[in-house]
Amino acid sequence: MDYYSTLGVSKNASDKELKQAYKKLSMQHHPDRTGGDDSKFKEINEAYSTLKDPQKRAEYDNPQPQYSQGFGPGGFQGVDPGAFQDIFSQFGVNFGNMGGRQVRNKDVKITYTIEFEELFTGKAVNIQYNLPSGRKGNLDAAIPPGVKGGDVVKFAGYGDDSAAHLQRGDLLVHIRVKGHKHWTREGDNIIAVKNVSIFDLMIGTSVEIKTPLGNGYQLRIPRGTKPGTVFSIAGQGIPNSQTKRPGNVHVKIGAVVPEINDEKILNQLKDIKDAIDTITK
């Protein structure tokens, strides 16, 4: 694989040009996007991981002779692979298929927190994190809309690099979502409770609903609405991470009973109640 062709840049591309090409292609081919390609996304990450590092880029541009077996011209014939596993595991190396010679560095797991509002829009991120090798990792990527708290987004080739001549591990980003003051999530729908005076429920009213993105809607509550009634606004929920189709807004109506201490008003309410009881019997 030609890393420069993968990113669509020339061999003389600057760091800025590499970064711009990577951001564009990683957004285009991210597996969580419609039409995304997981294998292409991995190739893009692998190419950028190598070319953004000056030392790795120099080694890639000027490759050294590779040996076909073992770790040198003659290989290590008859050596128990398990012995190497014990040694390299101390340096953060993962051994894949020990029957073959698939070895790589360990994966790195981190947690990244996003705001509730960013569930709707996604987020371009720059994450800096510590590697077991003691170096700092740096990731420019996109958290797609619709992710869920607890989701793990994998970025191939951004994990441990302790063993310099082995394939890097992967970076596993565990997504955490901050709670919202008014809204909760259920699937791709969002739900809020709107408390309304019991008198407004009896005679009808209109209340303003504001979504997490700040979109305002006038919700008409017909007279006689019972507490617990749920009203819906279609298409204003969270985009589905696969289909990109947004969920709905659900507003559950709660009742507020005002505290009244004025005897005159209480007597008036009693008269109204008696009149209602008379016509509803």
Beta strands, then each sheet from edge to edge (+ up, - down):
strand 1: 93-95
strand 2: 103-105
strand 3: 108-114
strand 4: 123-130
strand 5: 136-143
strand 6: 152-155
strand 7: 171-177
strand 8: 184-186
strand 9: 189-197
strand 10: 205-210
strand 11: 216-221
strand 12: 230-233
strand 13: 249-256
sheet 1: 1+ 2-
sheet 2: 3+ 7+ 6-
sheet 3: 4+ 5-
sheet 4: 8+ 9- 13- 12+
sheet 5: 10+ 11-
end
